[in-house]
Each structure stands twice: as structure tokens, then as C-alpha cells.
Amino acid sequence: MTQLQDAITLYNAKRYEEAYPLFFDLATYHRSAEAMYYLGMMYRDGEGVEKSLDNALSWWKKATRGGHQGAAFAMSEFKASTKTMF
């Protein structure tokens, strides 16, 4: 398995504290858009990290720049859901 596959397997098993460093390494040192997307989801939901919508959006923006369509969709969904909050 690759590091990304390992991280996704841990994430799906809800072993977020173990998945986080793998995703972080892939996102920061290997510029993996998929890892950035997962980091955004972890921050959005507070899975293994302190919940932070700002951090979620930051990771999703980076993933979107890397061509990740799921991150672009997550950002658009988030922005659409917050428009009616204020």
C-alpha cells in the first residue's frame, strides 16, 4: 500500500489521530491534493483535530489549486450553506 492508501484506510476506520500525520506529510511535502482534501474534511468535522472551518477552507483551497474537484465542491457547499446563516 502507498502512504495515501494507508492514510485513507485509517481515516475510514475512524483512526483519525493516526491518519492525520500521514495526510499532513503528503499534503505539505508531496503536495497531494487528495491528502489536502482529507485534511479539510478532518478540520471541518473535528476528526482527530480541533474543529476549524478556517483550516478546512484553507486545505480545500490548496487542494482545489491542485485540481481536486471534491475539494472545490466541498468549498462551494460550505459557502452556499453559510450564506443563509447571516
N, C-alpha and C positions, 0 to 999 in steps of 0.2 A: 504494500500500500504506500501511497505517497503521503506526505505530511498533510496535504489538504484533505485527502480522503480520511486520514486518521482524525483530523480535527472535526470534520463533518460527522463522522461516526460517534465521536464523543459528544458533540452537540446534540445529535438525535437521541442519544442515551441520557440526555439531561445531565451530563457530567461537564457542566459549563466551566468550572474552575480549571479543569484540565484542558479543555478546548481553547480557552482564551489565549494562553501563551503561544499556542501553535498558530492560531489565526493572526495574532499580533505580529509574530515573526514573519509570517508570509506576507502580511499587508505592508509592513514597514520596510523589510529588507528585500523582498522579492516582488513588491508591487502587485500582489494578487488581488484583482478586482473582486473575485469571489470571496476571499477572506475579508476584504473590506466590507462587503455586503453583510456577511455574517456578524462582524463586529457591530455594525449598525443595528442589526436585529437584537443583539445581546444588550446593547445600551438602551435601545427603545423599551425592551421588556424587563430590564434589570436582571438579566440571567447571568449570574456569576460576577457581575459588576454592579456598581451603584447606578441606578436608573438615571439616564441623562439624555434628554431629547436633543440637546445641543450636540453632544458627542455622536449620537445616532446620525443626525443630519450631516455632520462633518465626514463621517466614514462613508455615508451613502454618496455624498458629493464626489469624494475621491473615487469611489467605485464607478460612478456614472462617467467620470472623466476617462476611466479605464475601459469604458464600453459595456458596463454591466447593465442590462436592461431591467433586471429585477430591482436594482437599486434606484434607477430612475422612476420606476413605478412606485416603489415604497415612498420616495420623496414626494411624488405628486399626490399620493393617497394621504400622506401626512398633512401636506399643505392644504388640501381640499377639506380635510376634517377639522382643521384649526380655523378655517375662515369663518365658520359659523359660531365659534366659541366667543368671539369678541364683538 
